[in-house]
Amino acid sequence: MITRLLELTRWAGIAAFATLTFLGLENASFAQQPAKLEPVMVSTSIETLDGLVTGFGAKEGIFRKHGIELSFVRGANGPANIAAVVGGSAELTHMSTSLYFPAIEKGQPFKIIAGNYDIDYTLIGQKKLPWPNLSKGYPEAIKDLKGRRVGVAGRGGATELYVRKMVKDAGLDPDKDVTIIAVGTGFGAAGAFINDQVDALAAIPPSGALIGADNYVQLVDIGTTHSKVYAPGYMFTVFASNEDFVAKRPQVAQNFCRAVRETVAFVTNPANRDKMVAYVATSMNLKPEQAAQVWDGYKGNFNATLTRQRWDEMKKFSTFVPDWEKTVYQPCAQIASGA
Protein backbone atom coordinates (compact mmCIF):
# COMPACT_ATOMS: atom_id res chain seq x y z
CA MET A 1 0.00 0.00 0.00
CA ILE A 2 2.89 2.30 0.81
CA THR A 3 5.02 3.48 -2.09
CA ARG A 4 8.66 2.49 -1.72
CA LEU A 5 10.82 5.39 -0.64
CA LEU A 6 13.10 6.80 -3.30
CA GLU A 7 16.72 5.81 -3.06
CA LEU A 8 18.44 9.06 -2.27
CA THR A 9 21.35 10.38 -4.27
CA ARG A 10 24.59 11.09 -2.45
CA TRP A 11 23.85 14.77 -2.15
CA ALA A 12 20.23 14.29 -1.21
CA GLY A 13 21.37 11.86 1.46
CA ILE A 14 23.69 14.44 2.92
CA ALA A 15 20.91 17.02 2.98
CA ALA A 16 18.44 14.62 4.59
CA PHE A 17 21.02 13.56 7.20
CA ALA A 18 21.74 17.20 8.01
CA THR A 19 18.05 17.78 8.61
CA LEU A 20 17.64 14.68 10.76
CA THR A 21 20.49 15.80 13.05
CA PHE A 22 18.33 18.75 14.05
CA LEU A 23 15.57 16.67 15.58
CA GLY A 24 17.22 16.30 18.96
CA LEU A 25 18.22 19.94 19.31
CA GLU A 26 16.38 22.61 21.26
CA ASN A 27 16.67 26.38 21.30
CA ALA A 28 16.85 27.97 24.71
CA SER A 29 14.06 30.40 23.88
CA PHE A 30 11.65 27.47 23.79
CA ALA A 31 13.07 25.66 26.82
CA GLN A 32 9.83 25.27 28.79
CA GLN A 33 7.94 22.18 27.74
CA PRO A 34 5.47 19.70 29.25
CA ALA A 35 6.86 16.77 31.24
CA LYS A 36 5.21 14.26 28.89
CA LEU A 37 5.71 14.58 25.15
CA GLU A 38 3.22 13.02 22.76
CA PRO A 39 4.89 11.24 19.81
CA VAL A 40 3.67 12.21 16.33
CA MET A 41 5.00 10.73 13.08
CA VAL A 42 5.07 13.04 10.06
CA SER A 43 5.60 11.90 6.49
CA THR A 44 7.65 14.67 4.93
CA SER A 45 9.31 15.62 1.67
CA ILE A 46 12.93 15.63 0.57
CA GLU A 47 14.76 18.91 -0.14
CA THR A 48 11.68 21.12 -0.44
CA LEU A 49 10.52 24.14 1.55
CA ASP A 50 7.07 22.73 2.25
CA GLY A 51 8.71 20.51 4.89
CA LEU A 52 10.34 23.43 6.69
CA VAL A 53 7.60 24.18 9.23
CA THR A 54 7.79 20.80 10.93
CA GLY A 55 11.55 20.40 10.43
CA PHE A 56 12.47 23.81 11.79
CA GLY A 57 9.77 23.75 14.44
CA ALA A 58 11.14 20.45 15.74
CA LYS A 59 14.70 21.78 15.75
CA GLU A 60 13.75 24.91 17.66
CA GLY A 61 11.71 23.03 20.26
CA ILE A 62 8.47 24.76 19.30
CA PHE A 63 6.57 21.48 18.96
CA ARG A 64 8.01 20.25 22.26
CA LYS A 65 6.80 23.45 23.88
CA HIS A 66 3.32 22.34 22.85
CA GLY A 67 3.84 18.81 24.17
CA ILE A 68 4.74 17.06 20.91
CA GLU A 69 7.80 15.05 19.91
CA LEU A 70 7.96 14.86 16.12
CA SER A 71 9.53 12.00 14.20
CA PHE A 72 9.82 11.82 10.43
CA VAL A 73 9.54 9.35 7.60
CA ARG A 74 10.65 10.74 4.25
CA GLY A 75 8.70 10.12 1.08
CA ALA A 76 10.16 10.34 -2.40
CA ASN A 77 7.25 12.44 -3.65
CA GLY A 78 3.71 13.55 -2.87
CA PRO A 79 1.98 10.23 -3.63
CA ALA A 80 4.45 8.43 -1.37
CA ASN A 81 3.69 10.78 1.53
CA ILE A 82 -0.03 10.43 0.97
CA ALA A 83 0.38 6.64 0.96
CA ALA A 84 2.31 6.76 4.24
CA VAL A 85 -0.68 8.28 6.04
CA VAL A 86 -3.16 5.99 4.30
CA GLY A 87 -1.05 2.96 5.16
CA GLY A 88 -0.52 3.95 8.79
CA SER A 89 3.24 4.51 8.86
CA ALA A 90 2.63 8.23 9.53
CA GLU A 91 -0.13 10.21 11.20
CA LEU A 92 0.34 13.47 9.34
CA THR A 93 1.74 14.89 6.14
CA HIS A 94 1.83 18.24 4.31
CA MET A 95 1.02 17.67 0.65
CA SER A 96 -0.87 19.49 -2.09
CA THR A 97 -4.64 19.72 -2.13
CA SER A 98 -4.40 18.43 -5.72
CA LEU A 99 -3.37 15.08 -4.19
CA TYR A 100 -5.61 15.06 -1.10
CA PHE A 101 -8.83 15.83 -2.93
CA PRO A 102 -8.74 12.84 -5.32
CA ALA A 103 -7.77 10.58 -2.41
CA ILE A 104 -10.70 11.85 -0.35
CA GLU A 105 -13.03 11.41 -3.33
CA LYS A 106 -11.97 7.76 -3.44
CA GLY A 107 -12.86 7.32 0.23
CA GLN A 108 -9.53 7.86 2.00
CA PRO A 109 -10.21 9.22 5.52
CA PHE A 110 -8.15 12.42 5.55
CA LYS A 111 -8.79 15.36 7.86
CA ILE A 112 -7.33 18.71 6.81
CA ILE A 113 -6.07 20.55 9.89
CA ALA A 114 -3.94 23.57 8.92
CA GLY A 115 -2.42 25.51 6.07
CA ASN A 116 1.29 25.21 5.38
CA TYR A 117 2.94 26.63 2.28
CA ASP A 118 1.75 28.23 -0.95
CA ILE A 119 2.79 26.99 -4.37
CA ASP A 120 6.42 27.67 -5.34
CA TYR A 121 6.64 25.98 -8.76
CA THR A 122 8.19 27.65 -11.77
CA LEU A 123 9.07 26.35 -15.24
CA ILE A 124 12.56 26.70 -16.67
CA GLY A 125 14.03 25.67 -20.02
CA GLN A 126 17.41 24.80 -21.47
CA LYS A 127 19.22 27.94 -22.58
CA LYS A 128 20.60 26.31 -25.74
CA LEU A 129 17.09 25.57 -27.07
CA PRO A 130 14.91 28.01 -29.02
CA TRP A 131 11.82 29.37 -27.26
CA PRO A 132 10.15 31.39 -30.03
CA ASN A 133 6.89 31.97 -28.14
CA LEU A 134 8.49 33.16 -24.92
CA SER A 135 7.82 36.84 -25.56
CA LYS A 136 4.10 36.13 -26.03
CA GLY A 137 3.68 35.27 -22.37
CA TYR A 138 1.49 32.65 -20.74
CA PRO A 139 0.02 30.39 -22.04
CA GLU A 140 1.40 30.93 -25.54
CA ALA A 141 4.97 30.34 -24.34
CA ILE A 142 4.03 26.82 -23.29
CA LYS A 143 3.47 25.84 -26.92
CA ASP A 144 7.25 25.60 -27.22
CA LEU A 145 7.14 22.47 -25.05
CA LYS A 146 5.65 20.45 -27.90
CA GLY A 147 7.85 17.45 -28.62
CA ARG A 148 10.08 18.13 -25.63
CA ARG A 149 10.98 16.38 -22.39
CA VAL A 150 9.69 17.99 -19.19
CA GLY A 151 11.04 17.06 -15.78
CA VAL A 152 8.78 16.72 -12.73
CA ALA A 153 9.45 15.64 -9.16
CA GLY A 154 7.48 12.42 -9.50
CA ARG A 155 4.87 10.86 -11.76
CA GLY A 156 1.35 11.46 -10.54
CA GLY A 157 2.45 14.20 -8.16
CA ALA A 158 1.67 17.91 -7.90
CA THR A 159 4.45 19.00 -10.27
CA GLU A 160 3.08 16.75 -12.99
CA LEU A 161 -0.40 18.16 -12.45
CA TYR A 162 1.13 21.65 -12.73
CA VAL A 163 2.76 20.76 -16.06
CA ARG A 164 -0.39 19.10 -17.36
CA LYS A 165 -2.48 22.15 -16.57
CA MET A 166 -0.07 24.49 -18.35
CA VAL A 167 0.14 22.22 -21.39
CA LYS A 168 -3.66 22.06 -21.59
CA ASP A 169 -3.91 25.84 -21.16
CA ALA A 170 -1.68 26.15 -24.24
CA GLY A 171 -3.99 23.91 -26.27
CA LEU A 172 -1.67 20.90 -26.25
CA ASP A 173 -2.24 17.32 -25.16
CA PRO A 174 -0.04 16.38 -22.17
CA ASP A 175 -0.25 12.69 -23.09
CA LYS A 176 0.83 13.17 -26.72
CA ASP A 177 2.67 16.46 -27.12
CA VAL A 178 5.21 16.28 -24.28
CA THR A 179 7.25 13.58 -22.56
CA ILE A 180 7.04 13.83 -18.78
CA ILE A 181 10.02 12.45 -16.86
CA ALA A 182 10.40 12.00 -13.07
CA VAL A 183 13.65 13.58 -11.89
CA GLY A 184 13.15 14.05 -8.14
CA THR A 185 13.79 17.28 -6.28
CA GLY A 186 16.76 19.37 -5.18
CA PHE A 187 20.12 18.05 -6.33
CA GLY A 188 18.50 15.24 -8.30
CA ALA A 189 16.33 17.59 -10.34
CA ALA A 190 19.17 20.07 -10.83
CA GLY A 191 21.46 17.26 -11.97
CA ALA A 192 18.93 16.02 -14.51
CA PHE A 193 18.63 19.52 -15.97
CA ILE A 194 22.36 20.23 -16.01
CA ASN A 195 23.08 16.84 -17.61
CA ASP A 196 20.55 17.50 -20.39
CA GLN A 197 18.18 14.72 -19.38
CA VAL A 198 15.23 17.11 -19.78
CA ASP A 199 14.50 20.11 -21.98
CA ALA A 200 12.40 21.89 -19.37
CA LEU A 201 11.88 21.46 -15.66
CA ALA A 202 9.03 22.14 -13.25
CA ALA A 203 11.41 23.63 -10.72
CA ILE A 204 10.90 23.46 -6.97
CA PRO A 205 13.31 25.42 -4.76
CA PRO A 206 16.23 24.94 -4.42
CA SER A 207 16.64 23.49 -7.94
CA GLY A 208 16.79 26.89 -9.63
CA ALA A 209 19.44 28.15 -7.23
CA LEU A 210 21.52 24.99 -7.73
CA ILE A 211 21.36 25.29 -11.52
CA GLY A 212 22.05 29.02 -11.48
CA ALA A 213 19.94 31.71 -13.13
CA ASP A 214 22.54 32.21 -15.88
CA ASN A 215 22.09 28.61 -16.98
CA TYR A 216 18.38 28.48 -17.82
CA VAL A 217 15.56 30.39 -19.48
CA GLN A 218 12.66 31.37 -17.23
CA LEU A 219 9.55 30.14 -19.04
CA VAL A 220 7.06 30.63 -16.19
CA ASP A 221 8.04 32.66 -13.14
CA ILE A 222 6.51 32.50 -9.68
CA GLY A 223 4.29 35.53 -10.32
CA THR A 224 2.79 33.85 -13.38
CA THR A 225 2.27 30.62 -11.45
CA HIS A 226 0.37 32.51 -8.77
CA SER A 227 -1.67 34.77 -11.02
CA LYS A 228 -2.21 32.93 -14.32
CA VAL A 229 -1.57 29.22 -13.93
CA TYR A 230 -3.49 29.31 -10.66
CA ALA A 231 -4.71 32.29 -8.61
CA PRO A 232 -3.50 34.23 -5.55
CA GLY A 233 -5.97 32.40 -3.31
CA TYR A 234 -4.92 28.93 -4.49
CA MET A 235 -4.49 26.61 -1.52
CA PHE A 236 -1.42 24.46 -2.12
CA THR A 237 0.15 22.33 0.62
CA VAL A 238 -1.81 21.84 3.83
CA PHE A 239 -1.36 19.62 6.86
CA ALA A 240 -3.64 16.61 6.96
CA SER A 241 -4.00 13.58 9.18
CA ASN A 242 -6.00 10.40 9.16
CA GLU A 243 -9.40 10.60 10.88
CA ASP A 244 -8.24 8.47 13.83
CA PHE A 245 -5.64 11.07 14.78
CA VAL A 246 -8.16 13.86 15.41
CA ALA A 247 -10.82 11.49 16.81
CA LYS A 248 -8.58 9.73 19.33
CA ARG A 249 -6.02 12.48 20.04
CA PRO A 250 -7.91 15.76 19.63
CA GLN A 251 -5.77 17.71 22.10
CA VAL A 252 -2.58 16.57 20.39
CA ALA A 253 -4.01 17.59 17.03
CA GLN A 254 -4.90 21.03 18.36
CA ASN A 255 -1.49 21.45 19.97
CA PHE A 256 0.10 20.48 16.67
CA CYS A 257 -1.82 23.30 14.99
CA ARG A 258 -0.75 25.75 17.67
CA ALA A 259 2.86 24.78 17.04
CA VAL A 260 2.39 25.20 13.29
CA ARG A 261 0.98 28.67 13.77
CA GLU A 262 3.81 29.66 16.14
CA THR A 263 6.47 28.28 13.80
CA VAL A 264 5.04 30.12 10.79
CA ALA A 265 4.98 33.35 12.81
CA PHE A 266 8.62 32.83 13.74
CA VAL A 267 9.93 32.00 10.27
CA THR A 268 8.06 34.88 8.62
CA ASN A 269 9.36 37.46 11.11
CA PRO A 270 11.93 39.59 9.21
CA ALA A 271 14.03 39.75 12.37
CA ASN A 272 14.72 36.00 12.01
CA ARG A 273 15.93 36.12 8.39
CA ASP A 274 19.56 35.27 9.11
CA LYS A 275 18.59 32.31 11.25
CA MET A 276 16.28 31.01 8.54
CA VAL A 277 18.91 31.41 5.82
CA ALA A 278 21.36 29.47 7.97
CA TYR A 279 18.78 26.72 8.54
CA VAL A 280 18.01 26.45 4.81
CA ALA A 281 21.73 26.32 4.00
CA THR A 282 22.34 23.47 6.46
CA SER A 283 19.18 21.45 5.89
CA MET A 284 19.39 21.66 2.07
CA ASN A 285 23.18 21.52 1.86
CA LEU A 286 23.35 24.87 0.06
CA LYS A 287 25.97 27.55 -0.09
CA PRO A 288 25.06 30.63 1.98
CA GLU A 289 24.37 32.70 -1.12
CA GLN A 290 22.15 29.96 -2.57
CA ALA A 291 20.24 29.66 0.69
CA ALA A 292 19.73 33.42 0.81
CA GLN A 293 18.39 33.37 -2.75
CA VAL A 294 15.95 30.59 -1.92
CA TRP A 295 14.78 32.15 1.33
CA ASP A 296 14.37 35.68 0.00
CA GLY A 297 12.50 34.39 -3.04
CA TYR A 298 9.99 32.18 -1.23
CA LYS A 299 9.75 33.28 2.42
CA GLY A 300 6.35 34.79 1.73
CA ASN A 301 4.86 31.41 0.84
CA PHE A 302 4.40 30.18 4.41
CA ASN A 303 0.73 30.40 5.27
CA ALA A 304 -0.92 28.54 8.14
CA THR A 305 -4.40 29.94 7.57
CA LEU A 306 -7.18 27.54 6.68
CA THR A 307 -10.42 29.36 5.90
CA ARG A 308 -13.71 28.57 4.22
CA GLN A 309 -13.00 31.28 1.65
CA ARG A 310 -9.72 29.68 0.58
CA TRP A 311 -11.40 26.29 0.51
CA ASP A 312 -14.22 27.44 -1.72
CA GLU A 313 -11.73 29.12 -4.10
CA MET A 314 -10.44 25.64 -4.92
CA LYS A 315 -13.62 24.93 -6.87
CA LYS A 316 -12.05 26.96 -9.68
CA PHE A 317 -9.22 24.43 -10.01
CA SER A 318 -10.58 21.06 -8.92
CA THR A 319 -13.49 19.05 -10.27
CA PHE A 320 -14.01 17.72 -6.75
CA VAL A 321 -13.69 19.75 -3.55
CA PRO A 322 -14.65 17.86 -0.37
CA ASP A 323 -17.26 19.20 2.00
CA TRP A 324 -15.68 21.83 4.28
CA GLU A 325 -17.53 20.81 7.44
CA LYS A 326 -16.84 17.10 7.05
CA THR A 327 -13.25 17.24 5.81
CA VAL A 328 -11.70 20.08 7.79
CA TYR A 329 -11.04 19.62 11.51
CA GLN A 330 -12.70 22.82 12.66
CA PRO A 331 -10.92 23.36 16.02
CA CYS A 332 -7.56 23.24 14.24
CA ALA A 333 -8.72 25.46 11.40
CA GLN A 334 -9.69 28.09 13.95
CA ILE A 335 -6.35 27.80 15.73
CA ALA A 336 -4.28 27.92 12.54
CA SER A 337 -6.19 30.93 11.28
CA GLY A 338 -5.76 32.85 14.50
CA ALA A 339 -9.30 32.58 15.81
KAJO-V545826 format. One line per field, one symbol per residue. psi: psi as a letter, one per 20 degrees, with the letter a starting at -180 (. if undefined). burial: + if it has 24 or more other ideal C-beta (glycine too) atoms within 12 Angstrom, else -. A space follows every 50 residues. Layout:
psi: ???
burial: ???
//
This chain:
psi: hpppqpoqrgghggggggghihhiqpqhikhpqqhpppppppprrplqii jhghgghggijghhhjkpoqrqppqhaghhhghhggijiqhqrmaqhihg ghghhjjpmqpphqrfprpkqrpqrphiqqmhjgiiapjhhihiipjrpp prgqpiahhhhgggggghhjjroiihiqopppjbrchgggghghjkiqhq pnpppkgghhhphijrpogorhghghhggcqhjpodpqpqrrhhghghlh hgghhghghggggghghiohijghhhgggggghjlqqghghhggghhjhi ipoiqnqhghghhiiiipiporpghhhpoghhggghjj.
burial: --+-++-++-++--++-+++-++---+-----+----+-+++++++++++ ++++++++++++++++++++++++++++++++++++--++++++++++++ ++++---+++++++++++++++++++----+--+---++-++++++-+++ +++++++++++++++++-++-+-+--++++++++++++++++++---+++ +++++++++++----+++++++-+++-+++--+++++++++++-++--+- -+++++++++++++++++---+---++-++++++++---++++++-+++- ++++++++-++--+--++--++-+--+++++++-+++--
//
